[in-house]
């Protein structure tokens, strides 16, 4: 039987919206809030799920608004995109951006005032980037700020977003590098942006693999006994040839010799997971960047941007592992193969 024209039009319309919203890139979003929550010293909770929903809406609002703002430029450089090709009307894209922004702010409000206090400047940054800053020197910085704020949105659901500032800076640096490369993706012609992105990737890989000082072990697989309050000032107990009780503030009262040997397997596993994720991040982004450095043509530059976008997931997972939450890290990393699968059908750039 032949497919009806109406059904064919519906399939074509869904694909056009999938291209406009770059749906495979959505898999890079949940890890922002999840890694932010654990970086702030907490654990993902129902408010974190609301923050993820808010992030997804604001991210897609930015995608729709981006194509609406660039419709004249895309008519020349990317005539196959949904708006210049006529598959989606510009007014529909703009309306979608408005609706998605409102939905994102609404979900953030449900997550609590701290989350809304982060989501509001995040939404403002998204709109400012698409409408005014994208083609200025401040464009990559604005995009990096948006990704960092998205990370802090998840941190706000635990009540201690300031603790996630260092990891937000690392995630923002990665985004800054990717966005800088993307500014040349339709022209190519220079190796400097991908070379700088490659250097940034190497630096971030080393920082993430090395771990953070005072890493919280709430999600650790360690065998040793340890209890801690969420603020990291709780009491830690250790067993050995003697007994001892030490506060994490650095004071200790010991009777006899103390050792943390039973906790070493957990430390080794945490370190192995963090290192593996850092290597996965470096490989995902670095390979494409290297190709663009050697041949900065538009196709290879676009692939470098796609590699950088996909590398966001292992970086988020590595940041979660760096914060001591192995389960959250594994959950984030599981999004990577899904993103790769759907990226073969719809481009993320």
Secondary structure, DSSP 8 states (H G I E B T S, - for coil): ----HHHHHHHHHHHHHHHHHTGGGGGGTHHHHHHHHHHTT----HHHHHHHHHHHHHHHHHHHHHHHHTHHHHHHH-TTSTTTTTSS-HHHHHHHHHHHHHHHHHHHHHH-HHHHHHHHHHHHHHHHIIIIITTSTTHHHHHHHHHHHHHHHHHHTTT-GGGGHHHHHHHHHHHHHHHHHHTTTTT---SHHHHHHHHHHHHHHHHHHH--TT---TB----S-----TTS-SEEEEESSSEEEEETTS-EEEES----GGGHHHHHHHHHHHHHHHHHHHHHHHHHHHHHHH---HHHHHHHHHHHHHHHHHHHHHHHHHTTBHHHHHHHHTHHHHHHHHHTTS---
